[in-house]
């Protein structure tokens, strides 16, 4: 197969421009707004066996266990972008989430500051 210069250019553009654009998009509020849609897509594509398990399924399992066993206060290690905390903030009376990375902690602390029952801590959970 003969690759044209236009095709090579398109590959270079994808390699050079898309990663920074993806990183910028994932830090935006638009990405947060679209996150439930992305999680639903991941769940629909999941074959029931592969790893990792879709995040939406993990959220549903945690919420189911909370209701089934009357759990009121989880401790999450590794807040990352706070997807689990956000999904479960209406399920639990208190939530503690520990994040080691200072930048991720700062972002999550700001994101959940309006929820007095959500406590984001910066530190090592080990």
Steps between C-alpha positions, in 0.01 A plus 500: 500500500634839402467773764451850362660810646154620601443184704841538665414861583166392654681244719750765615220743582324233707821414685597862569171680556256249642679411826523863620141564389382188684684607816347849482153360436524258793579793731199701381151527644367371168672166562345482849159570351548224241648247745169319571456454124853358465444266794175373350679433170774307683237290675317423174827396330614281791494129420444386860843344533777739410693715742460779595138493608316813377493775762121535477463135604734555797292801606180297481654218704615742773156664510328160513721383789436826686125445481510125558724518809393845631848645453532871572868599473747369241869580491635519146871489427603672181248775429645569153229712330235415759270294279415251776450774760275691263295191417457405866460839667123458529530139622713554812467726806877562504772424243875508557731492202881505519713625210881497500558728200482865608352631172228233489425560869467876446268452206282246684490710819378796295248285311343360819534805725126569481417158646571513875468123535778435244853515643793494258833446674850544358739226603611141475230249587753222561 
